[in-house]
């Protein structure tokens, strides 16, 4: 095997002043590693987006569960009647924070004045337990919505894929 020499007469790859063998990566090796990393990212992207979608769904369900507990607490202290609007739950301390009115799947930031959920005010604690009292706005999720029943149960209505 032939070795090419540099200007000082030493084999290429040896540092001219320290006589230490220099090691490095070739462009081909770096390109190969880059392609592998890109392929790995492309393969994981669908799984990551599905995980993010599922996390938004779970957070939305938890928001409705908190709202349901707040409604029951309010009704227990107000002769079985629910509040005239959802904002009263925060003002009365029945829910901890107005963030429960913000559906993570919505582009709108819901708050006490404009929640991301519809609220039906005509019910009392004595209404049928399956009555839908709070539910997602149509624009929150594609293909369905979460529904809070007076019983406290949160249901999904619609297709499960987003």
Secondary structure in CASP SS format (residue, H / E / C, confidence):
PFRMAT SS
TARGET T0000
AUTHOR 0000-0000-0000
METHOD secondary structure of the structure
MODEL  1
X C 1.00
X C 1.00
X C 1.00
X C 1.00
X E 1.00
X C 1.00
X C 1.00
X C 1.00
X C 1.00
X C 1.00
X E 1.00
X C 1.00
X C 1.00
X E 1.00
X C 1.00
X C 1.00
X C 1.00
X C 1.00
X C 1.00
X C 1.00
X E 1.00
X C 1.00
X C 1.00
X C 1.00
X C 1.00
X C 1.00
X H 1.00
X H 1.00
X H 1.00
X H 1.00
X H 1.00
X H 1.00
X H 1.00
X H 1.00
X H 1.00
X H 1.00
X H 1.00
X H 1.00
X H 1.00
X H 1.00
X H 1.00
X H 1.00
X H 1.00
X H 1.00
X H 1.00
X H 1.00
X H 1.00
X H 1.00
X H 1.00
X H 1.00
X H 1.00
X H 1.00
X H 1.00
X H 1.00
X H 1.00
X H 1.00
X H 1.00
X H 1.00
X H 1.00
X H 1.00
X H 1.00
X H 1.00
X H 1.00
X H 1.00
X H 1.00
X H 1.00
X H 1.00
X H 1.00
X H 1.00
X H 1.00
X H 1.00
X H 1.00
X H 1.00
X H 1.00
X H 1.00
X H 1.00
X H 1.00
X C 1.00
X C 1.00
X C 1.00
X E 1.00
X C 1.00
X C 1.00
X C 1.00
X C 1.00
X C 1.00
X H 1.00
X H 1.00
X H 1.00
X H 1.00
X H 1.00
X C 1.00
X C 1.00
X C 1.00
X C 1.00
X C 1.00
X C 1.00
X H 1.00
X H 1.00
X H 1.00
X H 1.00
X C 1.00
X C 1.00
X C 1.00
X C 1.00
X C 1.00
X C 1.00
X C 1.00
X C 1.00
X C 1.00
X C 1.00
X C 1.00
X C 1.00
X C 1.00
X C 1.00
X C 1.00
X E 1.00
X E 1.00
X E 1.00
X C 1.00
X C 1.00
X C 1.00
X C 1.00
X E 1.00
X C 1.00
X C 1.00
X C 1.00
X C 1.00
X C 1.00
X C 1.00
X C 1.00
X E 1.00
X E 1.00
X E 1.00
X E 1.00
X E 1.00
X C 1.00
X C 1.00
X C 1.00
X C 1.00
X C 1.00
X C 1.00
X C 1.00
X E 1.00
X E 1.00
X E 1.00
X E 1.00
X E 1.00
X E 1.00
X C 1.00
X C 1.00
X C 1.00
X C 1.00
X E 1.00
X E 1.00
X E 1.00
X E 1.00
X E 1.00
X C 1.00
X C 1.00
X C 1.00
X C 1.00
END
